[in-house]
Amino acid sequence: MKNTRNRQVILNCLSEPNEECGGAPPYSASSIQYMLECIPEHYGATGPVSISQINRTLRDLHNAGLVTFEYRIDEHTQNKLPQRVKYWQLTAEIERNKLLAEVVDACRKAGRAHGLMFFGGLVEQPFNDEQKAAIIKRLKALMQRTHPDKTEGFTDQFKQLQDAIEYVRSNIDLTVDSAKGLSA
């Protein structure tokens, strides 16, 4: 298979995380197009890339065995019914991407351990001690899998997990009136 510019651009998009597109791959074709519209020079694109061009290149890469996809139900499609969408990733990076997604999910849940405030009101109740213990156990297990001495390339994720554990263990009370704290 000849390595064209479009193939290299798509491989570059699928090889690194992008926070605006949900963190780590897999990405949908529309997410790849969005990445190429925002910062095309970062991925090596010289101009705009159409969605049909992206889909065609992804099919070529799939036929060559370099990328794989999974179907997901996408419900965020601009007032349309939910639909099945292909989410693409590099074949060699499946396990790595799965671990990155687990870390993002665990840190997101840990961020809600003390509840969720919205416009000064408590929208989501803080977790009880059993729920906090379960989150800490999950975070510790992920720390074992991403420890810099055991696995290379997960230093940032290991640090995120450490911060998440510290946050869950902290004694933050969101129900305290913030106005009283400011006037003191």
CORPEKA-V49247 format. One record per backbone hydrogen bond with DSSP energy under -1.0 kcal/mol. NH is the residue of the N-H (numbers start at 0). CO is the residue of the C=O. If there is no record, write none. Layout:
BEGIN
((NH & CO) (NH & CO))
END
This chain:
BEGIN
((3 & 1) (7 & 3) (8 & 4) (9 & 5) (10 & 6) (11 & 7) (12 & 8) (13 & 9) (17 & 22) (20 & 17) (21 & 18) (22 & 17) (26 & 87) (31 & 27) (32 & 28) (33 & 29) (34 & 30) (35 & 31) (36 & 32) (37 & 33) (38 & 34) (44 & 39) (53 & 49) (54 & 50) (55 & 51) (56 & 52) (57 & 53) (58 & 54) (59 & 55) (60 & 56) (61 & 57) (62 & 58) (63 & 59) (64 & 61) (65 & 60) (67 & 88) (69 & 86) (71 & 84) (73 & 82) (82 & 73) (84 & 71) (86 & 69) (87 & 26) (88 & 67) (90 & 65) (92 & 89) (96 & 92) (97 & 93) (98 & 94) (99 & 95) (100 & 96) (101 & 97) (102 & 98) (103 & 99) (104 & 100) (105 & 101) (106 & 102) (107 & 103) (108 & 104) (109 & 105) (110 & 106) (111 & 108) (112 & 109) (114 & 111) (115 & 123) (117 & 120) (120 & 117) (122 & 115) (123 & 115) (126 & 112) (131 & 127) (132 & 128) (133 & 129) (134 & 130) (135 & 131) (136 & 132) (137 & 133) (138 & 134) (139 & 135) (140 & 136) (141 & 137) (142 & 138) (143 & 139) (144 & 140) (145 & 141) (149 & 146) (150 & 146) (157 & 153) (158 & 154) (159 & 155) (160 & 156) (161 & 157) (162 & 158) (163 & 159) (164 & 160) (165 & 161) (166 & 162) (167 & 163) (168 & 164) (169 & 165) (180 & 176) (181 & 177) (182 & 178))
END
